[in-house]
Amino acid sequence: KVDYPLELDVYDLCSDELKKKLEAPRQFLRNEEGKKLGLKVNEKSSVPKENDVKMSDAEGSSNGEPSVAPMEEGEKETQMTGVYDLMAVLTHKGRSADSGHYVGWVKQENGKWIEFDDDNPKPRLQDDITRLSGGGENLP
């Protein structure tokens, strides 16, 4: 059995230097999430400072350094927050590693999940993804 979160926050695993770089983008992200929930946000902390970067998504790199996406005309800047969303899961159906079948589960841009089992894609609920636990045989 393999359990995994839909959102992973690695802030506590970062060096103190990296944590300092993550603070402003994380505060901006918290403020944006609060606004979506209808919470009143402290305007003083929600106004970006001169060195702050607006972001559309949490983004990062495997070496632990902050990464900023290249800017294109009309594209929003992004900066790493240390928060990662689960975007795909690969599961195995079968009794052994030598036999069976692999199935992909992918989160679409609209936030909905799709199960890709050969040529038979099926819409799935987010709760289905958390129940997988590494396998894919127990779902309806």
N, C-alpha and C positions, 0 to 999 in steps of 0.2 A: 504494500500500500504506500502510495506517494501522495502527500498532501502539499498544496502550494496555495499561496494567497493570490487573489485577483489583483492586488496592489502590493508592491514591495517597497518599503522605505529603508534605504541603506544609510541614512544619515548617521546613525550611531556607530557605524563601522568606518566612518571617514576620519581622516586626520584632522587635527584642530585647524590647520591651515585651510583645508578644503571646506570644513564646516563654515568658516567665516565667509568664503565665497558663495556658499549655498544659502546663507541667511536671507538676503534680499529677494532672490527669486522664490524662495519658499514662503516668505511673508506675502509676496504678491499672489502666489498660488492659493494660499489660505484665504486671502481677501476675496479673490475671485470665486472660490468655492462658497464662501459665506454669502456673497451677493446672490449666487444662484439659489441658495437656500432661503433667501429673504432676510438674512440677518443684517443688522446695522453694523457697518464696518467703520472702524476708526479712520476717518479721512486722513489724518496725519500720517498714518502708516501705509495707507493705500495709495498715496501719491508717490509715483516713482521718483527716486532721487536722480541726480545727474548721472551717476554711474550705473543705475539699475537698467535692466534690459527687460522689455516686455516679452512675454512668451505665450505661445499657443499650445504647446505640449511640453511635458517633462521629457528631457532628452539627456543622454549621457554617453560615455564611452567606456570601453572595458578596462582602460588603464587608470581609471579613477580621476582623470583630469576633467575639468569642466569643458564642455564642447558647445560651440555656437554654430548653428547651421549657417551656410552661406546665404547671403541675401540676394534675392532676385527681385525684380520690379513687382511691387504689390504683395510680396511675401512678408510674413511677420517673422521677427527674430525669435529665436528660442534659446533658452539657457538651461543648463542642467539644474535640477532641483534635488536629485537623489531619490526621487519617487518614480518607480517604474510600473507600468500597467502590463498585465499579462495579455499578450496578443495572440498566442497560438499554443496548442497542446498537441502532442503526438502520442497516441495510445496504441497498444498492441492487444489484439484479440487472439487468444490461443493458449494452449497448455504449456508450450515450451518456446524457447528462443529460436529453435530450429524449424518451427512450423507456426502458422498463424497468419495474421493479417494486420496491417497497420492502418490507422484511421487518423485523419487530421481534423482538428477543431480550430477554426480561425475566427477572430473577432473582426467584424467589418467596421468601416469608418463610422457608420451610424450607431455603433455600440452593440449591434446584434451579433449573435454567434451562429456559425454555420458548421455543421458536421459534414466533412468530405469523405465519403466512403465509396471509393471507386467512382462510378458515374451516377451516384445517387446522393446529391447534396440535400441535407435537411436542415431547416431552421431549428435552433436549439435555444433554450433559456439559459441565462447565466447560472442559475442553480444547477443545471445539468453539468456544467463544467466543473463546479466545485465537488460534485458527487463522483466524478470520474476516478479520482485517486490513482491515476496511472493506468487504469484499464478502461475498457469501453463496452463491456458486455452486459452491464446491469441497467442500462437505460432503455426506456420503452421505444 
